[in-house]
Amino acid sequence: MLSASFLIKPASGACNLACRYCFYRDLTENRETADFGRMSDETAALLVDRAFELDLESYSFGFQGGEPTLAGLGFFQYFAALVRERNTKGARVAYALQTNGTLLNADWARFLKAENFLVGISIDGPRMLHDAFRVTRDDVGTYNRVMAGAEALRVAGVPTNALCVVDAATADNAELVYRHLRKKGFDWIQFIPCLDPLGEEPGGRSWSLQSAAYARFLKITFDLWVEDGRMGKPASIRWFDNLVGMAAGFAPENCGMAGRCTPYFTVEADGSVYPCDFYVTDEWRLGNLRTNSLAEMADCETARRFTSVSSYMDKKCESCFAAPLCRGGCRRDREPFADGRPSLNRYCEAFLDFFSYAGERILEMGKGYDSAKIP
């Protein structure tokens, strides 16, 4: 292991919003302890110490929630100071923050710029789409507050990407969503398929993303992305970037595209550690920083079971023309399991349609792949 990635929940599942499709709220409501509260300074220090015990070349510390900024700016300042103090061998350190953006201001922006954070802002396109799902506990839309937070980051020069959840409404408005995000200055975009509750048969919610709609969304967005590149207005769309890199022979950096789970350390506010943000459940708890080293947790029976079951490939996938790029997709989209094994990806038909449509162009783009040209 030359590097390690941490996804940290400094405010546990607490959030100042009540997004209708929130997958993490669903997870917390289905475990013994729903909310671990704010991460203490003691736990933060233990996390940093455990990390540097690994003696690696590089570390990535990402913060997510719930809403991580609820932990307060002081927590983040303390954490960054700890890392500087403990990083005695000069390992490379990267920071990221995924936030709904509503609590950001000039003070936050100055800190994030000074510490070289990459910030992901959750925004679901134009106001009418965003405000349909991303609301406060009083059912008030949050678009204006999110854009104000994004503007504070822009003024301070903080690198920012947009994380857009693709639900039924988003999928039906692919061009509108893409053009709006580009107009608002988001040149890095990550589109995330909306998740139905864990263990529930997918597709039963009003906002559930259906496979045919997802296929249309992918094809329209891909064409817009390609055209913008030709017009000298390139954008980075994470899934497409990874596909082109894979076509060029590189491993994907997006773990859900690797063909099997590549666990990272997801750390809840009490110090409990899990293998993946989608599986912060009692079943998949690897241990706790107070009682286990990270090396022990990475190699425990639960971690090995999590990884091994994800490597199962459906017979249909083995002979599929799209398998080299699709690789079965994210395990979370292969729930619920059948006979203890992941099912066929719920978006299988969407991927077949998309790769039939764009696969040859992706392979051709891979021939001239240059990651340095990605914005």
NORFEN-V416821 format. One record per pair of residues at least 6 apart in sequence whose ideal C-beta (glycine too) atoms are under 7 Angstrom apart, sorted by the first residue. I is the first residue (numbers start at 1). J is the second residue. Records with the same first field share a line. If there is no record, write none. Layout:
# NORFEN-V416821
I: J + J
This chain:
# NORFEN-V416821
1: 54 + 56
2: 56 + 57
3: 56 + 57 + 58 + 59
4: 51 + 54 + 56 + 59 + 265
5: 60 + 264 + 265
6: 51 + 60 + 61 + 62 + 264 + 265 + 267
7: 62 + 64 + 264 + 266 + 277
8: 61 + 62 + 63 + 267
9: 64 + 65 + 66 + 267 + 268 + 269
10: 38 + 39 + 63 + 68 + 71 + 75 + 269
11: 38 + 65 + 66 + 67 + 68 + 70 + 71 + 269
12: 35 + 36 + 37 + 66 + 268 + 269
13: 24 + 25 + 28 + 34 + 35 + 65 + 66
14: 35 + 65 + 66 + 67 + 70
15: 65 + 66 + 67
16: 67 + 70 + 102 + 103
17: 67 + 100 + 134 + 135 + 136 + 142
18: 135 + 136 + 137
19: 133 + 134 + 135
20: 133 + 207
21: 133 + 165 + 167 + 194 + 207
23: 195
24: 65 + 66
26: 197 + 198
27: 198 + 280 + 281
28: 34 + 35
30: 198 + 281
31: 281 + 282
32: 282
36: 268 + 269 + 270
37: 269
38: 71 + 269
39: 71 + 269
41: 78
43: 270 + 271 + 289
44: 78 + 79 + 82
45: 82
46: 271 + 289 + 290
47: 267 + 289
48: 82 + 83 + 86
49: 86
50: 289 + 293 + 294
51: 59 + 294
52: 86 + 87
53: 293
54: 294 + 295
56: 91
57: 91 + 92
58: 91 + 92
59: 91 + 93
60: 94
61: 93 + 95
62: 96 + 98
63: 97
64: 98 + 277
67: 99 + 100
68: 97 + 99
69: 99 + 103 + 104
73: 107 + 108 + 111
76: 111
77: 111
80: 115
83: 93
87: 93
95: 115 + 116 + 117
96: 117 + 118 + 120
97: 112 + 117 + 119 + 120
98: 120 + 163
99: 119 + 121
100: 122 + 142 + 146
101: 121 + 122 + 146 + 149 + 150
102: 142 + 145 + 146 + 149
104: 149 + 152 + 153
105: 152
106: 152
108: 152
109: 152 + 153 + 155 + 156 + 158
110: 156
112: 119 + 153 + 158
113: 156 + 157 + 158
117: 158
118: 159
119: 153 + 158 + 160
120: 161 + 163
121: 146 + 149 + 150 + 160 + 162 + 163
122: 134 + 163
123: 130 + 146 + 162 + 164
124: 130 + 133 + 134 + 164 + 165 + 170
125: 164 + 170 + 173 + 176 + 177 + 180 + 181
126: 176 + 180
127: 141 + 143
129: 169 + 170 + 173 + 177
130: 141 + 143
131: 141 + 142 + 143
132: 169
133: 167 + 207
134: 142
135: 141 + 142
136: 142
150: 160
153: 160
154: 160 + 185
161: 186 + 188 + 189 + 190
162: 181 + 186 + 189
163: 190 + 192
164: 170 + 177 + 181 + 189 + 191
165: 192 + 194
166: 191 + 192 + 193 + 194 + 209 + 214 + 217
167: 194 + 207 + 209
168: 207 + 208 + 209 + 210 + 213
170: 177
171: 209 + 213 + 214 + 216 + 217
172: 213
174: 216 + 217 + 220 + 221
175: 220 + 224
178: 221 + 224
181: 189
182: 235
187: 235 + 236 + 375
188: 236 + 375
189: 235 + 237
190: 238
191: 237 + 239
193: 209 + 214 + 333 + 347
194: 207 + 208 + 209
195: 332
196: 202 + 203 + 204 + 205 + 208
198: 335
199: 336
202: 208 + 346
203: 210
211: 346 + 347 + 349 + 350
214: 347 + 350
215: 350 + 353 + 354
218: 350 + 354
219: 354 + 357 + 358
222: 240 + 358
225: 235 + 237 + 240
228: 234 + 235
234: 375
235: 375
236: 374 + 375
238: 254
241: 374
242: 252 + 253 + 254 + 257
243: 325 + 362
244: 362 + 365 + 366 + 369
245: 252 + 369 + 371
246: 252 + 325
247: 325 + 362 + 363 + 365 + 366
248: 366 + 369
252: 258
255: 261 + 262
256: 329 + 330
257: 327
258: 327
259: 327 + 328
260: 307 + 310 + 311
261: 276 + 306 + 307 + 310 + 331
263: 275 + 276 + 303 + 306 + 307
265: 273 + 294
266: 273 + 274 + 275 + 276 + 277 + 280
267: 273
268: 280
271: 288 + 289 + 290
272: 285 + 288
273: 286 + 287 + 288 + 289 + 297
274: 280 + 284 + 285 + 286
275: 284 + 286 + 303 + 306
278: 332
284: 302 + 306
286: 297 + 300 + 302 + 303
287: 296 + 297 + 300
297: 303
309: 341 + 342
310: 331 + 342
312: 341 + 342
313: 328
314: 344
316: 344
317: 323 + 328
322: 351 + 352 + 355 + 359
325: 355 + 359 + 362
326: 351 + 355
328: 334 + 345
329: 345 + 347 + 351
331: 342
333: 345 + 346 + 347
334: 342 + 343 + 345
336: 343
337: 343
345: 351
